[in-house]
Amino acid sequence: MYEHFFQCPYCWEGISMLLDPSINDQTYVEDCEVCCNPISVSPVFDDGELIGFDATGMD
């Protein structure tokens, strides 16, 4: 697993999520651990290295 730190698009608090580098291109929804709003998370990996990351609100 890969821990990634970023800001929540709703409350702007710094949060972290565990990402699975075994899947190169993925998109899923996970709630912010601070404000509980849903975040669309899209990490991109290449050979286990994080090369792209997007976290957007579900408005």
ZIPEKA-V626532 format. One record per residue. N is the residue number from 1. RES is the residue in one small letter. SS is DSSP state (h for helix, s for strand, l for the rest). PHI is phi in degrees with one decimal (999 if undefined). Layout:
n = (N;N)
res = (RES;RES)
ss = (SS;SS)
phi = (PHI;PHI)
//
This chain:
n = (1;2;3;4;5;6;7;8;9;10;11;12;13;14;15;16;17;18;19;20;21;22;23;24;25;26;27;28;29;30;31;32;33;34;35;36;37;38;39;40;41;42;43;44;45;46;47;48;49;50;51;52;53;54;55;56;57;58;59)
res = (m;y;e;h;f;f;q;c;p;y;c;w;e;g;i;s;m;l;l;d;p;s;i;n;d;q;t;y;v;e;d;c;e;v;c;c;n;p;i;s;v;s;p;v;f;d;d;g;e;l;i;g;f;d;a;t;g;m;d)
ss = (l;s;s;s;s;s;s;l;l;l;l;l;l;s;s;s;s;s;s;l;l;l;l;l;s;l;l;s;s;s;s;l;l;l;l;l;l;s;s;s;s;s;s;s;s;s;l;l;s;s;s;s;s;s;s;s;s;l;l)
phi = (999;-127.4;-89.3;-123.8;-104.3;-160.0;-96.4;-65.3;-72.5;-100.8;-102.6;63.9;-76.6;-74.8;-132.6;-134.1;-137.3;-88.9;-112.0;-98.3;-75.9;-76.1;-114.4;-63.7;-129.4;-144.2;-142.6;-154.1;-112.9;-139.3;-79.7;-63.7;-74.2;-99.8;-104.0;68.9;-77.2;-76.1;-121.7;-82.3;-109.5;-133.1;-87.9;-128.0;-116.7;-135.4;52.9;81.0;-104.9;-70.9;-114.1;-158.8;-153.6;-136.1;-132.3;-127.2;-71.6;-100.9;-65.5)
//
